[in-house]
Amino acid sequence: MRTAARVFAERGYERATLQQIAEAVGIKKGSLYYYIDGKEDLLFRIADSTIESCIQQLKRAVRRPLPP
């Protein structure tokens, strides 16, 4: 997912291809389909992971005692 996020950031989502992502990871494009359903699925997983990370950080921040 990190490599895909980097490829999306460098090339833009529309121009990025699964072939480019597979090459960056060092596997064949067809092998990606073992792990994902397609480019949209990969983008969803990246976004979901990012949002989940933000939620966890917010939960930790809320639990910290802070002065008024």
Residue, then its C-alpha position, 0 to 999 in steps of 0.5 A: m500500500r505504501t508503494a501504491a500511495r507513492v505511485f499515486a502521489e507521483r503520477g496522480y491516481e488517474r495516470a497511475t497504473l497497476q502495471q507501474i505499481a507492480e513494477a515498483v513492488g517487484i511483482k507481476k501485475g497479475s499477482l496484484y490481483y491476488y491481494i486486491d480487486g483493482k485500482e479502486d480497491l487499492l485506493f480505498r484501502i489506502a484511504d481507509s488505512t489513513i483514516e483509521s490511523c488518524i482516528q487512533q491518533l485522535k483517540r490517544a489525544v483525547r485520552r491525555p489529560l490536558p489543562p483547561 
